Amino acid sequence: MGSSKSILKRSLIRGDEVQVLQIYRSHSDIRRHIDPNLVLNEDGDTFVHCASHFAMKAFLSSCFADILLE
């Protein structure tokens, strides 16, 4: 299993937008403390890189909206 944050990272790397959105929307601590510049893998890909690569528009718009509202 793993923590919510590690499941979110794995889902982003695999491109599973449904699971990413489910975890992101159901865990307020992840929404508050997510760092879009955090490196996810050895290639240097960040949350934004992975989400953009798999065209996760809903996740990107939710993520950026939450960041801008802070």
C-alpha positions, 0 to 999 in steps of 0.5 A: 500500500503506502502513504497517500503521498506515495500512492499519489506519486506512483499514480502520477508516474503511471498516468492514472488521472482518476486515482490522482484526482481521488487522492488529491481531492480527498486529502486536504493535507496533500492539497495544502502541502503539495510542492509542484517542484518536488522531483518524483523520479530519477529523470528529474520529473516533477508533479507538473511534468508528469501531469503535463505528460499525461495531459491531466488537465483536471489535476493541473487546474485543481492544483494550480487553483489551490496554489494561487488561492493560498 
